[in-house]
Amino acid sequence: MVGGHEKNSTLNSQQALPTVRVLVVDDNLDIVRTCAVLLRHAGFEVRTASNGHAALKLALEFQPHIVLLDVGLPELDGFEVARGLRGDLTFQQMTLIAITAYGSEENRRRAKAAGFDHYLVKPVHFKNLLSLIGFQSQPGEHLL
């Protein structure tokens, strides 16, 4: 039982590791689809939303560890979504990352005040994003 049994034990312990859940929110469907495919390929469990209202609803159901959130959403913008998530005790340990085309200091200040942990300006290189969230694989760990 030395050969196969040890290998099966290793596989079973790997399967027991929890999957990191990521919610991707952007009104640009091409960005949402591309990001979702790349994240799934990297081993993350991914759900997507294209507006703020859907994001809040899906977050309650999906309980993500990480949310990648566009700031410039129509109707309910990313700042409002972030405040809504942070206002719920369920999401206090979640990592919230702004991914936006708005790079001004004012928007960065607003993002921090709304509860974002990180602020990335588009275009975001996937390798950099993966490196950032790779460090976030345990819920509640923050780089800030």
C-alpha positions, 0 to 999 in steps of 0.5 A: 500500500505504499505507492497508490495509497499515498498518492490517493491521500495527496489527491484527497487532501488537495480536493479538500482545499476550499475553492476561492469564490470570485464575483466579477462585476462590470457592465462591459460584457466582454470584460466580464466574460474574459475575466471569468474564463481566465479566473476559472482556468486559474482554479477560481469559482467565478460568478458574474454580474453586469450591474450593481443591483445584480451584484448585491443580490448575487453576493448574498447568494454566492458569498464571494471571498473576492469581488472585482468591481467596476466603479463606473456602473450604471444606476447603482455605481461601484461606490454604492455597491461597495458601501452596500457590501461593507455595510453587511457584516457578512462581507467584512472580511471579503476582499474588494478590488476596484477595477476601473477606467477612472484613475483620479486621486478623487476616485481613489479617495472615494474608493477607499472611503467606500471600503475597497481594499485595492484600486486598479486602473484599466487596462489591468494585466491579468498576470498582475491581477492574478498575482494580487488575488493569489495573495488573497486566497485566504478570505480576509487577508489584505495587502494594504 
